[in-house]
Amino acid sequence: MARHLLLVEDDASLHRGIEFTLRQEGFEVTGAHNLAAARAEASNRAFDLIVLDVQLPDGIGFDLCAQLRAAGDQTPIVFLTASDTELDIVRGLDLGGDDYITKPFRLREFLSRIHAVLRRRAPLPQADDRTIASGNLLLHKTEMRLLKDGAEVPLSMTEFRLLTLLMSHPRAVLSKEQILEQLWQQDGAFIDDNTVAVNIRRLREKIEDDPQQPRLILTVRGAGYKWQG
């Protein structure tokens, strides 16, 4: 069955180009050109992924993302944005977005990022149901849950996969390139290093007692990151 995407983009020519490309790739596409139409579509049916422009005529895409996440809707969301500042990137990710694509972009890159998000949202293959314990943290691999001092810590799919990678290789230094290759596979060529840094920072804020003085995820200057827990 073809995957069904909601495309929210107000630029008519860009909307047509993206929709044509997605349909050529085998996706079903429902289009919306403003926030109100997007809200109506998202409330009427389930989608496999939402491509969401940040700047829309009647508001910003961040608001729709926040609304969906507050309602418990975990549909993957990929933002389209004209801004590549770290502040905007962090805001989108913190609201529950799965990725961001900066305009202008190449359609090949766009498709790769869409496929990468859909793959990341698929369950990780596991050989068994073992957990990984480290200090006051307990990672349930097959349940995709993290407990800190017995309390559940909410993680995005990308954060979960990144933490699993780090905790599965304790004290091993993993370069940004290795992390990109493992988490984004062949699509790592289209992901910038800033994406890794942003997700590392978000993980630290959730699991470190003092994110400014991390003791679990350490930065090895010029080399990458390692799990020291």
Stockholm file with secondary structure:
# STOCKHOLM 1.0

chainA/1-229         MARHLLLVEDDASLHRGIEFTLRQEGFEVTGAHNLAAARAEASNRAFDLIVLDVQLPDGIGFDLCAQLRAAGDQTPIVFLTASDTELDIVRGLDLGGDDYITKPFRLREFLSRIHAVLRRRAPLPQADDRTIASGNLLLHKTEMRLLKDGAEVPLSMTEFRLLTLLMSHPRAVLSKEQILEQLWQQDGAFIDDNTVAVNIRRLREKIEDDPQQPRLILTVRGAGYKWQG
#=GR chainA/1-229 SS CCCEEEEECCCHHHHHHHHHHHHHTTCEEEEESSHHHHHHHHHHSCCSEEEEESEETTEEHHHHHHHHHHTTCCCCEEEEESCCCHHHHHHHHHTTCCEEEESSCCHHHHHHHHHHHHHHTSCCCCSSCCEEEETTEEEETTTTEEEETTEECCCCHHHHHHHHHHHTSBTCCBCHHHHHHHHHGGGGGGSCHHHHHHHHHHHHHHHCSSTTSCSSEEEETTTEEEECC
#=GC SS_cons         CCCEEEEECCCHHHHHHHHHHHHHTTCEEEEESSHHHHHHHHHHSCCSEEEEESEETTEEHHHHHHHHHHTTCCCCEEEEESCCCHHHHHHHHHTTCCEEEESSCCHHHHHHHHHHHHHHTSCCCCSSCCEEEETTEEEETTTTEEEETTEECCCCHHHHHHHHHHHTSBTCCBCHHHHHHHHHGGGGGGSCHHHHHHHHHHHHHHHCSSTTSCSSEEEETTTEEEECC
//
